[in-house]
Amino acid sequence: MQHFFDTLKSIWATKNLRDKILFTLIILVIFRISAHITLPGTNIDAIRTILEARAQGEGSPLAILSLLTGGAMERFSIVLMGLTPYINASIIMQLLGVIVPSIESLKKEGEAGQKKINQYTRLLAVPLAFVQSYGMMALINRFAPGGAQLVDMSDITAILPMMVIATAGTVFLMWLGELISEKGIGNGISLIIFAGIVATIPTQVAASFQAAPLPVILGLIAGTLLVTIFIVYVSEADRRVPVIYATKKTGGQQKSFLPLKINQAGMIPIIFAISLVSLPSILAQFLLQSESSVLRSIAEFSMQHLNPASPSFWYNAVYALLIFGFTYFYVSIVFEPKKVAENIQKRGGFIPGYRPGKETETFLSNVSIRLTFWGGLFLAAVAVVPLLFERWLSGGGNAISLFVSGASMIIIVSVVLDLIRRINSQLVMHDYDKL
């Protein structure tokens, strides 16, 4: 405990770090304020109905997407879509990076190429946000309990300005995220998603306390702590690949290691999967009104088996496969065995038992594939098992929700660990500057 207070004192005494943290907190407060500003022309009474249903633990197919907006969706806020269009744009750009040679070449240009890709992602997010804003408004209208209508979707003169404002809200959040990345501390986009998730925890806790008896509450607390410890343990675990470098001055050898994390993808696969897993049930809302019996059958199947509000076997299977797929996909982008092998060779190093060059590259590729399997299994298990546990708890008739879902916990832990690493590095730099 004393070490914790000493660290706080060190942070406060480091002016540069203190200013970055305060700036980050101010930006996050602005984000939370904007999440409570309702779009002009919205039916306030209908919003109250949605919030009351949410407080009572009543789910909807939009509940999982609501994780990324921090309740802004239910409040029909000016930032009701959160960063979902930006996340979708990121997914598209990642896929195009594999298909389109010009984008793939940008990835190889280092920081300058990444800046251009980020710019293209932001530009793509704007039209996506405009199109998605209409669909989101229509869907929230459909999912509103008691047939409450937040806005008249047939009046284009009322809808169009709301779509423009909602699109501007997403652009505003992207700007806030960039401000945090540039002038604050941590990854701005991740921190905004983190703040939105943390803001919904009190509501989740209150709903659980209302629906569950004391023994179940104690079990939920213990389970949450165990899951948190497990996530931290696996997130920090790594495979240390031994590397030996030749020292020119002494003519000897220096032993080192290359740390390869089990969960190399971090929270990114979870965020991507959340953005896609709810699409079938959302699209089903429109297909239910189709004149085609085939489309209506597909919609009914989606609502029954792929509904986030009541996760079935098929929903959990698709969710887990999406996480697995995105884990392999993302790791294949961020970890390049060929580049790592070349860097080791350039520095006069080698991995014992493997020749520099192609043999080292193959070894690193095989190690990465095995680690990615366990990393994907870890992410899928933490995301899906709590859903199964929640369904088992709700078997008695009460809709009992966990304090924090597995997907939310992974995002929270990943962001917190990243913040801790960044703060520690800033403190170390400050100590070096004093010397």
C-alpha positions in Angstrom: 0.0 0.0 0.0 2.9 2.3 0.8 4.3 1.7 -2.6 1.0 2.7 -4.2 1.0 6.1 -2.4 4.7 6.6 -3.2 3.9 6.1 -6.9 1.0 8.6 -6.7 3.4 11.1 -5.1 5.9 10.5 -7.9 3.2 11.0 -10.5 2.1 14.3 -8.9 5.6 15.5 -8.6 6.3 14.9 -12.3 4.8 18.0 -13.9 4.8 16.7 -17.5 3.1 13.4 -16.5 0.7 15.2 -14.2 -0.4 17.5 -16.9 -0.9 14.6 -19.4 -3.1 12.7 -16.9 -5.2 15.8 -16.0 -5.6 16.6 -19.7 -6.8 13.0 -20.4 -9.3 13.2 -17.5 -10.7 16.5 -18.8 -11.2 15.0 -22.3 -12.9 11.9 -20.8 -15.2 14.2 -18.8 -16.1 16.0 -22.0 -16.9 12.7 -23.6 -19.2 11.7 -20.8 -21.0 15.0 -20.9 -21.6 14.7 -24.6 -23.0 11.2 -24.0 -25.8 12.8 -22.0 -26.8 15.4 -24.6 -29.8 14.2 -26.5 -30.2 14.7 -30.2 -32.6 17.6 -31.0 -36.1 16.5 -31.8 -36.1 13.3 -29.8 -39.0 12.1 -27.7 -37.7 12.5 -24.2 -40.5 10.3 -22.7 -39.5 7.4 -24.9 -35.8 7.8 -23.8 -37.0 7.5 -20.2 -38.8 4.2 -21.1 -35.6 2.8 -22.6 -33.5 3.8 -19.6 -35.9 2.3 -17.2 -36.0 -1.0 -19.1 -32.1 -0.9 -19.1 -32.0 -0.3 -15.4 -34.2 -3.3 -14.8 -31.8 -5.5 -16.7 -34.0 -6.0 -19.8 -31.7 -6.7 -22.7 -31.9 -6.1 -26.4 -29.9 -7.0 -29.5 -28.3 -3.6 -29.2 -27.0 -4.2 -25.7 -23.6 -5.6 -26.8 -23.1 -2.6 -29.1 -24.0 -0.4 -26.2 -20.7 -1.5 -24.6 -18.8 0.7 -27.0 -21.0 3.8 -26.4 -21.3 4.0 -22.6 -25.1 4.3 -22.6 -25.1 7.1 -25.3 -27.1 4.8 -27.5 -30.0 4.4 -25.1 -30.0 8.1 -24.4 -30.2 8.9 -28.1 -27.2 11.1 -27.6 -25.3 13.2 -30.1 -22.6 10.5 -29.9 -25.1 7.6 -30.0 -22.9 5.6 -32.4 -19.8 6.1 -30.3 -16.7 5.0 -32.2 -18.5 2.1 -34.0 -18.1 3.7 -37.5 -14.4 4.2 -36.9 -14.0 0.6 -35.7 -15.8 -0.6 -38.8 -13.6 1.6 -41.0 -10.5 0.2 -39.3 -11.7 -3.4 -40.0 -12.2 -2.4 -43.7 -8.8 -0.8 -43.9 -7.1 -3.8 -42.3 -8.8 -6.1 -44.9 -7.9 -3.8 -47.7 -4.3 -3.8 -46.5 -4.2 -7.5 -47.4 -6.0 -7.2 -50.7 -4.9 -3.8 -52.2 -1.2 -3.6 -53.0 -1.0 0.2 -52.6 -2.3 0.0 -49.0 0.0 -2.9 -48.3 3.0 -0.9 -49.5 1.9 2.0 -47.1 2.1 -0.4 -44.2 5.8 -1.1 -45.1 6.7 2.6 -45.0 6.7 2.7 -41.2 5.3 5.7 -39.3 4.7 7.8 -42.3 2.7 5.1 -44.0 0.7 4.4 -40.9 -0.3 8.1 -40.7 -1.7 7.9 -44.2 -3.6 4.8 -43.4 -5.0 6.4 -40.2 -6.1 9.4 -42.4 -7.8 7.1 -44.9 -9.6 5.4 -41.9 -10.9 8.7 -40.5 -12.1 9.7 -44.0 -13.9 6.4 -44.5 -15.5 6.6 -41.0 -17.4 9.8 -42.0 -19.7 8.3 -44.8 -20.0 5.1 -42.7 -21.2 7.1 -39.7 -23.7 9.0 -41.9 -25.2 5.8 -43.3 -25.1 3.9 -39.9 -26.8 6.9 -38.1 -30.0 6.2 -40.0 -29.9 2.5 -39.3 -29.1 3.1 -35.7 -32.0 5.5 -35.2 -34.4 3.1 -36.9 -33.2 0.2 -34.8 -33.5 2.0 -31.5 -37.0 2.9 -32.5 -37.8 -0.8 -33.2 -36.2 -2.0 -29.9 -37.8 0.7 -27.7 -40.1 -1.1 -25.2 -43.8 -0.6 -25.2 -43.7 0.6 -28.8 -42.3 4.0 -27.8 -41.1 6.1 -30.7 -38.1 8.3 -30.2 -38.4 10.1 -33.6 -40.7 10.0 -36.6 -38.6 8.1 -39.1 -40.9 9.0 -42.0 -40.1 12.7 -41.7 -36.9 13.2 -43.7 -36.7 16.9 -42.7 -36.4 15.8 -39.1 -34.2 12.8 -39.7 -31.6 14.4 -42.0 -30.4 17.0 -39.5 -30.2 14.3 -36.8 -28.1 12.1 -39.1 -25.7 15.0 -39.7 -25.4 15.8 -35.9 -24.9 12.1 -35.1 -22.1 11.9 -37.8 -20.5 15.0 -36.3 -20.7 13.3 -32.9 -18.6 10.4 -34.1 -16.1 12.8 -35.8 -16.0 14.7 -32.5 -15.1 11.5 -30.6 -12.4 10.6 -33.1 -10.9 14.1 -32.5 -11.1 13.7 -28.7 -9.3 10.3 -29.1 -6.5 11.9 -31.2 -6.1 14.7 -28.6 -5.6 12.2 -25.9 -3.1 10.2 -28.0 -1.1 13.4 -28.8 -1.3 15.5 -25.7 -2.5 13.1 -23.0 -1.5 9.6 -22.0 -2.6 6.3 -23.5 -4.3 5.4 -26.7 -7.2 7.9 -27.1 -9.6 5.6 -28.9 -9.1 2.8 -26.4 -9.5 5.1 -23.5 -12.9 6.5 -24.8 -14.2 3.0 -25.2 -12.8 2.2 -21.7 -14.6 5.2 -20.2 -17.9 4.2 -21.9 -17.7 0.7 -20.4 -16.8 1.8 -16.9 -19.7 4.3 -17.0 -22.2 1.4 -17.4 -20.8 -0.7 -14.5 -22.9 1.0 -11.8 -26.1 0.2 -13.7 -25.0 -3.4 -14.2 -24.2 -3.7 -10.5 -27.5 -2.2 -9.5 -29.5 -4.5 -11.8 -27.6 -7.6 -10.3 -28.3 -6.5 -6.7 -32.0 -6.1 -7.5 -32.4 -9.5 -9.2 -30.1 -11.8 -7.2 -30.0 -13.0 -3.6 -27.0 -12.3 -1.4 -25.2 -15.7 -2.0 -25.3 -15.1 -5.7 -24.0 -11.6 -5.3 -21.1 -12.9 -3.3 -20.5 -15.5 -6.0 -20.5 -12.7 -8.6 -18.0 -10.7 -6.7 -15.7 -13.7 -6.3 -16.1 -14.7 -9.9 -15.3 -11.1 -11.1 -12.1 -11.0 -9.0 -11.0 -14.5 -10.3 -11.7 -13.5 -13.9 -9.8 -10.3 -13.4 -6.7 -12.1 -12.0 -6.8 -14.7 -14.8 -7.0 -12.0 -17.5 -4.1 -10.0 -15.9 -2.0 -13.2 -15.6 -2.5 -14.3 -19.2 -2.2 -10.8 -20.6 1.2 -10.4 -19.0 2.4 -13.9 -19.8 4.9 -14.4 -22.6 7.2 -16.9 -24.3 10.8 -15.9 -23.9 12.7 -16.9 -27.0 16.5 -17.0 -26.2 18.7 -14.8 -28.5 22.5 -14.7 -28.4 24.4 -11.6 -29.6 28.1 -11.4 -30.3 30.0 -8.6 -28.5 32.7 -7.0 -30.6 34.6 -5.4 -27.7 35.2 -8.6 -25.7 34.8 -11.1 -28.5 32.3 -13.0 -26.3 28.6 -13.5 -26.4 25.7 -11.8 -24.7 22.5 -13.7 -23.9 19.2 -12.0 -24.2 15.6 -13.0 -25.1 12.7 -12.0 -27.3 9.4 -11.8 -25.4 6.4 -13.0 -27.4 3.1 -12.5 -25.6 0.5 -15.2 -25.5 -2.2 -12.6 -26.1 -0.4 -10.6 -28.8 -3.6 -9.1 -30.2 -4.7 -7.5 -26.9 -8.3 -6.4 -26.9 -8.6 -5.6 -30.7 -10.3 -8.9 -31.7 -12.9 -8.5 -29.0 -13.8 -5.0 -30.2 -13.9 -6.1 -33.9 -16.1 -9.2 -32.9 -18.5 -7.0 -30.9 -19.0 -4.8 -33.9 -19.9 -7.8 -36.1 -21.6 -10.3 -33.9 -24.8 -8.3 -33.4 -25.3 -7.6 -37.2 -27.4 -10.7 -37.9 -30.1 -9.9 -35.3 -30.0 -6.2 -36.3 -30.5 -6.9 -40.0 -33.2 -9.4 -39.0 -35.3 -6.5 -37.7 -35.7 -5.2 -41.3 -36.0 -8.6 -42.9 -38.9 -9.6 -40.6 -41.1 -7.2 -42.7 -40.0 -8.7 -46.0 -42.5 -10.1 -48.4 -40.2 -13.0 -49.2 -40.9 -16.1 -47.0 -37.2 -17.1 -47.3 -36.0 -13.8 -46.0 -38.5 -13.9 -43.1 -37.3 -17.4 -42.2 -33.7 -16.2 -42.2 -34.7 -13.3 -40.0 -36.6 -15.5 -37.6 -33.6 -17.9 -37.3 -31.3 -14.9 -36.6 -33.6 -13.5 -33.9 -33.9 -16.9 -32.3 -30.4 -18.2 -32.5 -28.1 -15.1 -33.0 -29.7 -12.7 -30.6 -27.2 -11.0 -28.1 -30.1 -10.4 -25.7 -30.5 -14.2 -25.2 -27.2 -15.9 -26.4 -27.8 -19.3 -27.8 -25.3 -22.0 -28.7 -25.1 -20.6 -32.3 -24.6 -17.1 -31.1 -21.8 -18.1 -28.7 -20.2 -20.3 -31.4 -20.2 -17.4 -34.0 -18.9 -15.0 -31.4 -16.0 -17.3 -30.4 -15.1 -18.0 -34.1 -15.1 -14.3 -34.9 -12.7 -13.6 -32.0 -10.5 -16.5 -33.1 -10.5 -15.3 -36.6 -9.7 -11.7 -35.8 -7.0 -12.8 -33.4 -5.1 -14.7 -36.1 -5.8 -11.9 -38.6 -4.6 -9.1 -36.3 -1.5 -11.0 -35.2 -0.5 -11.7 -38.8 -0.5 -7.9 -39.4 1.3 -6.7 -36.3 3.9 -9.5 -35.9 6.2 -10.0 -38.9 8.6 -12.9 -38.4 10.6 -12.0 -41.5 11.3 -8.5 -40.2 12.1 -9.7 -36.7 14.5 -12.3 -38.1 16.2 -9.7 -40.2 16.6 -7.3 -37.2 18.2 -10.1 -35.1 20.6 -10.9 -37.9 21.5 -7.3 -38.5 22.4 -6.9 -34.8 24.7 -9.9 -35.0 22.4 -12.2 -33.1 20.9 -15.7 -33.5 18.5 -18.1 -31.9 20.3 -21.2 -30.5 19.7 -24.2 -32.8 18.5 -22.1 -35.8 20.4 -20.5 -38.5 20.0 -16.7 -39.1 17.6 -15.8 -41.9 14.9 -18.1 -43.3 15.3 -20.8 -40.6 14.9 -18.2 -37.8 11.9 -16.7 -39.6 10.2 -20.1 -39.9 10.8 -20.8 -36.2 9.4 -17.5 -35.1 6.4 -18.0 -37.4 5.6 -21.4 -35.9 6.0 -20.1 -32.4 3.7 -17.1 -33.2 1.0 -19.5 -34.7 1.0 -21.7 -31.6 0.9 -18.7 -29.2 -1.9 -17.1 -31.3 -4.0 -20.3 -30.9 -3.8 -20.1 -27.1 -4.3 -16.3 -27.2 -7.4 -16.7 -29.4 -8.7 -19.5 -27.1 -8.1 -17.3 -24.1 -10.0 -14.3 -25.6 -12.9 -16.5 -26.8 -13.2 -18.3 -23.5 -13.2 -15.1 -21.4 -15.8 -13.6 -23.7 -18.2 -16.6 -24.0 -18.0 -18.5 -20.7 -19.4 -15.5 -18.7 -22.3 -15.4 -21.1 -23.0 -19.1 -20.4 -22.6 -18.5 -16.7 -25.0 -15.6 -16.9 -27.6 -17.7 -18.7 -27.3 -20.4 -16.1 -27.8 -17.9 -13.3 -30.9 -16.6 -15.1 -32.4 -20.1 -15.4 -34.4 -19.6 -12.3 -36.5 -16.9 -13.9 -34.7 -13.7 -12.8 -32.6 -11.8 -15.4 -29.3 -11.8 -13.5 -26.5 -9.9 -15.3 -22.8 -10.0 -14.4 -21.2 -6.9 -12.9 -18.9 -6.7 -15.9 -19.0 -9.0 -19.0 -16.0 -10.9 -20.1 -15.5 -8.8 -23.2 -15.7 -5.6 -21.1 -13.2 -7.0 -18.5 -10.7 -7.8 -21.2 -10.9 -4.2 -22.6 -10.7 -2.7 -19.1 -7.7 -4.8 -18.1 -5.9 -4.2 -21.4 -6.3 -0.4 -21.2 -5.3 -0.3 -17.5 -2.2 -2.4 -18.1 -1.3 -0.2 -21.0 -1.7 2.9 -18.9 0.4 1.5 -16.1 3.2 0.7 -18.6 3.1 4.2 -20.1 3.1 5.9 -16.7 6.0 3.8 -15.5 8.0 4.6 -18.7 7.2 8.3 -18.1 8.5 8.1 -14.5 11.7 6.3 -15.7 12.3 9.0 -18.3 11.8 11.7 -15.7 14.3 10.0 -13.4 16.9 9.8 -16.3 16.3 13.5 -17.0 17.1 14.4 -13.4 20.4 12.5 -13.7 
